[in-house]
Amino acid sequence: MIPLANPDIGADEREGVMRVMESGQLADGEEVRAFEREFARFCGTDHAVAATNGTTALHAAFEALGIGEGDAVITTPFSFIASANSIVHAGAEPVFADVEPETLNLDPDRVAEVLDERDDVAAILAVHIYGMPADVAPLRDLADEHDVFLVEDAAQAHGAEYEGETVGSLGDAACFSFYPTKNMTCGEGGMITTDDPEVAERAARFCDHGRTVGYQHGAVGHNFRMTSLCAAIGRAQLRKLPEYNLARRGNAAYLTDRLADSAVETPVEPAGRRSVYHQYTVRTDHRDLLESHLADQGVGSAVYYPMPIHQQPAYPDVDVEMPVAEREADRVLSLPVHPALSTADLEAIVEAVESFEGSERVPEASASERVDS
C-alpha cells in the first residue's frame, strides 16, 4: 500500500532527542526557546511561542488577543473541527462564512457579508487549507476596515507563501501544528507567530499557567508548554522543511500534469499563492467509489473533510447553509503527495486513478446517486 502520509524521522531527530535526554531537562527549557527563535526566523516574524499542539496554540492566541465572551470570530466551515473549537475554548462564538469554490479557502466576499450583518465580530480566522494560502489581502483589508484581528490557522501550511510573504507573518497572529502527518512534525506540538511583543508575552504566559515570574501568576492560564524533547525533533525537522516542501510541490506538479485529462479535478494554485501541498486533494462526483478503488489498487487516500463544521453534532445550534462547503465536502479526496514517494509510486497513483475512469462502477454510481437524490 502506498501510504497517504509517511513521516520522516531520522538520525538528526534521534540525535536531538538524545541530546535533550542527556541534559536531563526534558520539559520546557532552552531547547524550546531555540526552536521558537528558529521558527520565528523561518516565518519572518519577530516572535514565536511554542505550545503543546495546534489547537492549544489557537486557543492561546485568542486569549492573547483578548478575544472571549461576547465576541464572534468569523471562520471557515471547511476545516478540521479544531479551528472552531479553539474559538469556543476561548469563550467566543464561531461564525461561519462559505469558501471559495476554487481553493476551498475562506471566501472574502462571504466574510464581508457577515461583517455587514454583525457588530460583535472581533476577529477573522483564515485557515490555509491543504497547504494553500487563503486570499489574505482582501481579508486583511476587511479586518482593517472593521477594526478586527486577522488570525491565520496555518496548521497545514508551513512554508507556504502569499504574494512572496511567508504564511505565519500575514496576520496579527498565526498558529501552526506539528502533528505527525504535517509537513514537519514534533510528534505533537504547536506554535504561535506574531510581530506584536505584547501578544507574544501574553500567549507565553497563558501557556505557562499565567506565570509572570517564579511562582507568581498574574492570570489564570493553562499548561500548554511544549517539551524539550518535542522541540529537539522540531528543530531537526525545520532544517529539512524547505527540502520536504520542494518534494511535495514536485510530486504535486507530476500528478497535476499526468491527471490533467482525467475525470478528477486537480488542485488549482492561483497567481500569487504558493502551496506546500500538505494534501493533494482532487474532486470527483464519485468520491467514495474512487476511494474504494484506490484501496483495491494499493493506493492510500482519505477524505479531508467529509462533514463541514457547521453540520457537526458538536454544533447543534448552528443553523446556516454553506452551499460550497457542503457540496465540496462530498467530492474531495486526498491522494499521497509526501516527500517519500518514488517515481514508481507516483506512476502507480496515476494508473490507479486512470484505471477507475474505465471501470463500470462509475455509471452505476451515477444511477444510484440519481435515485438517492
Secondary structure as the mmCIF struct_conf table of DSSP 4:
data_model
#
loop_
_struct_conf.conf_type_id
_struct_conf.id
_struct_conf.beg_label_comp_id
_struct_conf.beg_label_asym_id
_struct_conf.beg_label_seq_id
_struct_conf.end_label_comp_id
_struct_conf.end_label_asym_id
_struct_conf.end_label_seq_id
STRN STRN1 ILE A 2 ILE A 2
BEND BEND1 LEU A 4 LEU A 4
HELX_RH_AL_P HELX_RH_AL_P1 ALA A 11 SER A 23
TURN_TY1_P TURN_TY1_P1 GLY A 24 GLY A 24
BEND BEND2 ALA A 27 GLY A 29
HELX_RH_AL_P HELX_RH_AL_P2 GLU A 30 CYS A 43
TURN_TY1_P TURN_TY1_P2 GLY A 44 GLY A 44
BEND BEND3 ASP A 46 ASP A 46
STRN STRN2 HIS A 47 ALA A 51
BEND BEND4 THR A 52 ASN A 53
HELX_RH_AL_P HELX_RH_AL_P3 GLY A 54 ALA A 64
TURN_TY1_P TURN_TY1_P3 LEU A 65 GLY A 66
TURN_TY1_P TURN_TY1_P4 GLU A 69 GLY A 70
STRN STRN3 ALA A 72 THR A 75
BEND BEND5 PRO A 77 SER A 79
TURN_TY1_P TURN_TY1_P5 ILE A 81 ILE A 81
HELX_RH_AL_P HELX_RH_AL_P4 ALA A 82 HIS A 89
TURN_TY1_P TURN_TY1_P6 ALA A 90 GLY A 91
STRN STRN4 GLU A 93 PHE A 96
STRN STRN5 VAL A 99 VAL A 99
TURN_TY1_P TURN_TY1_P7 PRO A 101 THR A 103
BEND BEND6 ASN A 105 ASN A 105
STRN STRN6 LEU A 106 LEU A 106
HELX_RH_AL_P HELX_RH_AL_P5 PRO A 108 GLU A 117
BEND BEND7 ASP A 119 ASP A 119
STRN STRN7 VAL A 121 VAL A 127
HELX_RH_3T_P HELX_RH_3T_P1 ILE A 129 GLY A 131
HELX_LH_PP_P HELX_LH_PP_P1 MET A 132 ALA A 134
HELX_RH_AL_P HELX_RH_AL_P6 VAL A 136 GLU A 145
TURN_TY1_P TURN_TY1_P8 HIS A 146 ASP A 147
STRN STRN8 PHE A 149 ASP A 153
TURN_TY1_P TURN_TY1_P9 ALA A 155 GLN A 156
TURN_TY1_P TURN_TY1_P10 HIS A 158 GLY A 159
STRN STRN9 GLU A 161 TYR A 162
TURN_TY1_P TURN_TY1_P11 GLU A 163 GLY A 164
STRN STRN10 GLU A 165 THR A 166
TURN_TY1_P TURN_TY1_P12 VAL A 167 GLY A 168
BEND BEND8 SER A 169 ASP A 172
STRN STRN11 ALA A 173 SER A 177
TURN_TY1_P TURN_TY1_P13 PRO A 180 THR A 181
BEND BEND9 LYS A 182 MET A 184
BEND BEND10 GLY A 187 GLU A 188
STRN STRN12 GLY A 190 THR A 194
BEND BEND11 ASP A 195 ASP A 195
HELX_RH_AL_P HELX_RH_AL_P7 PRO A 197 PHE A 206
TURN_TY1_P TURN_TY1_P14 CYS A 207 CYS A 207
STRN STRN13 ASP A 208 ASP A 208
TURN_TY1_P TURN_TY1_P15 HIS A 209 GLY A 210
STRN STRN14 ARG A 211 VAL A 213
TURN_TY1_P TURN_TY1_P16 GLY A 214 TYR A 215
STRN STRN15 GLN A 216 HIS A 217
BEND BEND12 GLY A 218 ALA A 219
STRN STRN16 ASN A 223 ASN A 223
HELX_LH_PP_P HELX_LH_PP_P2 ARG A 225 THR A 227
HELX_RH_AL_P HELX_RH_AL_P8 SER A 228 ARG A 258
TURN_TY1_P TURN_TY1_P17 LEU A 259 ASP A 261
BEND BEND13 SER A 262 VAL A 264
STRN STRN17 GLU A 265 GLU A 265
HELX_LH_PP_P HELX_LH_PP_P3 THR A 266 PRO A 267
TURN_TY1_P TURN_TY1_P18 ALA A 271 GLY A 272
STRN STRN18 ARG A 273 ARG A 274
BEND BEND14 HIS A 278 GLN A 279
STRN STRN19 TYR A 280 ARG A 283
TURN_TY1_P TURN_TY1_P19 ASP A 285 HIS A 286
HELX_RH_AL_P HELX_RH_AL_P9 ARG A 287 ASP A 296
TURN_TY1_P TURN_TY1_P20 GLN A 297 GLY A 298
STRN STRN20 VAL A 299 VAL A 299
STRN STRN21 ALA A 302 ALA A 302
BEND BEND15 TYR A 304 TYR A 304
BEND BEND16 PRO A 306 MET A 307
HELX_RH_3T_P HELX_RH_3T_P2 ILE A 309 GLN A 311
BEND BEND17 GLN A 312 GLN A 312
TURN_TY1_P TURN_TY1_P21 PRO A 313 ALA A 314
TURN_TY1_P TURN_TY1_P22 PRO A 316 ASP A 317
HELX_RH_AL_P HELX_RH_AL_P10 PRO A 323 ALA A 329
TURN_TY1_P TURN_TY1_P23 ASP A 330 ARG A 331
STRN STRN22 VAL A 332 LEU A 335
TURN_TY1_P TURN_TY1_P24 PRO A 339 ALA A 340
HELX_RH_AL_P HELX_RH_AL_P11 THR A 343 GLU A 357
TURN_TY1_P TURN_TY1_P25 GLY A 358 GLY A 358
TURN_TY1_P TURN_TY1_P26 GLU A 360 GLU A 360
HELX_RH_AL_P HELX_RH_AL_P12 ARG A 361 ASP A 372
#
